[in-house]
Structure formats: C-alpha cells, structure tokens
Amino acid sequence: MRNLLTVALLLSLSFSCKFESKEERIKPKIVATTSILADGIRNLVGDNAEVVALMPAGVDPHLYKASVRDLDLLQEADLVVYHGLFLEGKMTEIFEKLAFSQNLINVSETIPEELLIRSGPEAHSVDPHIWFDVSLWTLALFHAADEIIAWQPEWKAEVTENEKIYLKQLADLHQQNLAKVAELRKANQALITAHDAFSYFGKAYDLEVLGLQGLSTLSEPGLRDLTSLVSFIVERNIHAVFAEQTISPKAIEAVVAGCANQNHDISLAGPLYTDSLGDPDSSAGTYIGMVETNVSIIFQSLKP
C-alpha cells in the first residue's frame, strides 16, 4: 500500500511540474533552439527570464529531430527563439504550426537578402551559419532585442542597455578577427573544414574557405570532392585542415590520408566549434568564447 501511495505521489508531482501554468512562473521561460542562440538571448534579457537551449551543447542542429519532450517544452514556453534559414531543417514545419499559438522570434528574418550566401536558387539552399560573421550575428541580435521589447515593453530600458553593452563586445570581437586573419591571408593559407560552415567567416574576414561537405551535414562527399581538395592543399602548401565538434572526423581524416599519399605533411587540427557552443564551463561555453577559441585554433594551426 505504501509503495502505491509513493508512486501516486511521484506521478502527481511529475504532472504538476509538467503542466505548471505560465502565470505561476516567477520568470517567463524563453526557449532558444541552440546553445549559440540561447547565449545571445541571455545577454539581452539578463535576469528577466529563464533562457534554456532546446538542443544540448555538442548537438548538430542539421540532424536534430524534436522529441515529445521537446514539443512539450516548446508548447509550454512563453517565447520561442530560433535561427531560421533552415538551420533547424527537421523542425521547420513545427515552427510553422507553432506560429498560430506561440510567441516566436526568427532572428534571421531581417538579414538583408544580399548579405546571405546561397548555393542555389532553392529556399533551403541559403547558408544558415550567419554567426560566423560577427557583424551579421549583431544584426540578428539587434532584431531579437526589438522583438523582445515588443513582447515585453516593460523590459525596454534594461534590454536596451544590455544590448548596447553586448553589441560593443561583439564589435571588439569583430576587430580582433580582422587583425588575426590578415596575417593568415599574407601567408596564402586557407581554412578547410569538414562541412561548409565557415563561408560567412571567409567572406567577412577575406579568407579563402573550403568545406569537404556541403552546407548541411546531411550531404556526403564524393571521391571527386576528396581528390580535388587534396590537390588544392598540396598546391597551396596548406598547413592544417580542421575537424568539427559536432561532426565525425572520418571524412576529413580521409583528406589527411590523401595528402600523405602525395607526400604532403598536414595536421588535423581542432575540433572547431561550428553549430554548438562547448561545455558551459569551457573556453567555448559562450558565443564570444567560441569565436575566440576557433580563431585561436585556426591561427595557431595555419600561421607560418
């Protein structure tokens, strides 16, 4: 009998937590799809809200499938913030349906079309990795701040001040990137990664960038892609290629092996952080820390 009462009590507590009404919360709950986005939103709202990331650190958003728990979290949130540009490819239909009943912010929706990078004319062919150009990520967060203020007007003064402080930090980060990458450009180096996530980085900082896979990690590289990339590396005397934190290194390891077959010694560096932050207590646990970590790894691995 005691065991039955214990089970009943636990079930009661579980359901009461799950269906806690929004009005009963001490703070509103904001759900951001990735750890990168959650960090930006936290910097804007400060202590006004609880901000949680839907996808844990280290998860690839291109491949992510929402669970029942995720759907509950999205439905129970006071606000949902997502990247857009088909980054959360498998969740696009979910956001379309949520728009009828939920407060949503698509942080990329006001990025000018001419600043986006595309691989083709299709809607899903746009490169979603805009955070690798710090100036574009600044535009995305500027839009997010406006939308948050429209949602909670009483937060305007604090969000505006937080925005001012954080965007100044991003401006400083942008200048640091420009200075470091300029040295690599003089050395005729290029950034070569497992998938094509760094195109905005290359465009912003004038560094040639090549990826073995396409924009999405769903794509698979072919033998021609591998052969062409190895030839480029040998011809340009590239010093390193880079693994990525959310992607298996198997494909990029094949590039290293191909270079070895041509007697070109190259290191496999990284991993770089692409679609997720690192662990919260690591140097890459914030957006600024992630960018600084990546640039440091790239610089140390490619510099003459």
Phi, psi and omega in degrees: 000316180299320179297319179296319179295322179296315179298316181298319179295317180297318178297320179298316179294320181299312182292325180294326178289317184297321185255025175303127183287155180298328182292334182278348182287145174289320178231150173297151178254124176251127177252120174253145189292318184241165177293328178297312181290320179300321179297317178297317181293322177300319179295333180277315188270342180062226182271008183288338184214159169271123181247123180236148177267131178294316182260128179295161176303139179092359182267139179274113182292337178297328186257357190289132175246129182292134176269175176299321178299320179297317180298320176298316181297318179294319181292324185273351180291153173277334179208138176243129180240130181223163184288314188080195182057028177063020175299312178273061192309315184282356182249004184304315180294327178298315180295322179298321179285322179297332183301337180281342186225357190229151172283120184233146170231123172261105191291341184264359191291343180255006176294125181303138183304323183290347179267352180275150178254131181236152174255356181184180184279346184290154182301321184279000182276357179289142176283120183273356191276051187292341183292347177281350166255106186301328180291325176288321177297327176298317177298319180297317181286330174300316177295318179300319180298317178300317181290323178295319178295321177296326180284320181230080184302332181290347178271000192307310184299314183289316179297320179297319178292317177299319179299316180300315181294313185290319181292332174293321177296321178292323178297319177295320179298317179301316180293322177299317179298316181302317183293316183289317183293330179303324179292322179290324179297321178296332181273006177063031179269163178223155180263119182238122186232175182292315176228164194279068183260347190253020181298320179293324176298313180297319180292318183292324188246012173057052177234131179294133184229134176227141176238140180292321176260177179276202182296323182257146176286358175287336182284154181241131178286146177258176180299322179297319177300316182295314181297317181297319181292319178298317179299318179298315182298315181294316182296321184269356182056050178289138188273336185203152167240165193232130169281165180235149189295327185259006186233141175301136181281002188303314183293316182288333174295328177294328176294315179300317179295321178296322177294321179298323178296337177257019177060033176249116182277119181222145181263149172263107186258173178103204009282150172275153176267123184244291187258010182202153170287171171277189177302148185305327182266010180265171179295338180258023184279354173234166179299312180298316178298321178298312181296315179299318179297313179301311183296323178295315179297315180297313183296312182294329183276332185255344185296148183300000000 
